[in-house]
Amino acid sequence: FEPWNDPEAKPLIHFQNVTKRFGEFTAIDNLTIDIYEREFYALLGPSGCGKTTLMRMLAGFENPTEGKIFLAGQDIAPVPPNKRAVNMMFQSYALFPHLSIWENIAFGLKREGMPKHDINDRVEEMLRLTRLEKFARRKPHQISGGQRQRVALARSLAKAPKLLLLDEPLGALDKKLRQDTQFELMDIQEKTGTTFVIVTHDQEEAMTVASRVAVMDHGKIVQVATPDRIYETPNSVYVADFIGDVNLIEGTAKPNGSGTYAMSWHEGQPPLSIQSANGFSDGQKCHLAIRPEKVSISAEKPAAADNAVQGRILDIAYLGNISTYHVELPTGALIKAQAANTRRIARRDFTWEDTVWLSWTATAGVLLAE
Ligand code: ATP
């Protein structure tokens, strides 16, 4: 499923040079994006970068100051929110407390004037989809937070929108329930075939559920890619740093031919050996971005490693299956390395103050200009 790589595929949503200003302030800055049918598209970015504004324009609560938004090829500017095949599910769920779960789900359908037996069928279908059949007669306060979340989802999907906008849909749930619910959400999205656009602050959540992740910064989208590509080949230090944990080492590049580089990074330290798909000129400033799990930690200097530096363990974060080691280099730099915990803690290989070797291959990280 990669419609974005198919030149024939028509996007369900097309933003064409969309700008949104509030007075002098530019919240969305000349944005052009495509979202395809059946996609689970995640918007990620720091607070205030414009995620909610983008969703509100899709829902019809705001209109672009400049540019156009197309839904299935139609300019949606003249279409009022309630006439758009778009629904928005809010973090608060906004369920009616005095109505039963069944009536909550039926509410929008009744208001639309759908025939009674069709409403019955549709509500039953939504109850089945979200596994809420047993709770149909209860009121929202008589079910759990996770179940309320599913009611909100059932209600948002009842009118069979083409596009469902989810603003922090799992924000109110605790971590364990949240993780289970992510899989449910993916399952429901797949079964209904609805296109989902989700805003979340939780980058792990975005990586779990999304077909593609869009990273935003100051009203612009800086990278859109599948979760694995955005994690493994971020296009900037900003994206590398925003998604997951990363070590950033600054230096200057020296091309050695065939995409290999020697990167000088500190006086007295041998240059780092790096293989890079991104091109750099001699003496160009660059950053090596390397994930902690790509850095190996060992007591002895590895016999054949492209890069090896010695350091001292300052801190250890024990996470059960893995530990993250904070290692201070003689240069003062701090590097994070991750290793699986295969032994009992009393017998583990490394402890505080140990002098260790960190090593990584030439292809373990990405070389970025800025
Ligand atoms: P968060 O993650 O905190 O919800 P966000 O990325 O969703 O943030 P938006 O809510 O889209 O950000 O806001 C983007 C910027 O636009 C913010 O700086 C916000 O203050 C500003 N903004 C949003 N709505 C309005 C408005 N109606 N009037 C003036 N400024 C606004």
Boltz pocket constraint, residues with backbone or C-beta under 6 A from the ligand:
constraints:
  - pocket:
      binder: B
      contacts: [[A, 22], [A, 25], [A, 27], [A, 45], [A, 46], [A, 47], [A, 48], [A, 49], [A, 50], [A, 51], [A, 52], [A, 53], [A, 54]]
      max_distance: 6.0
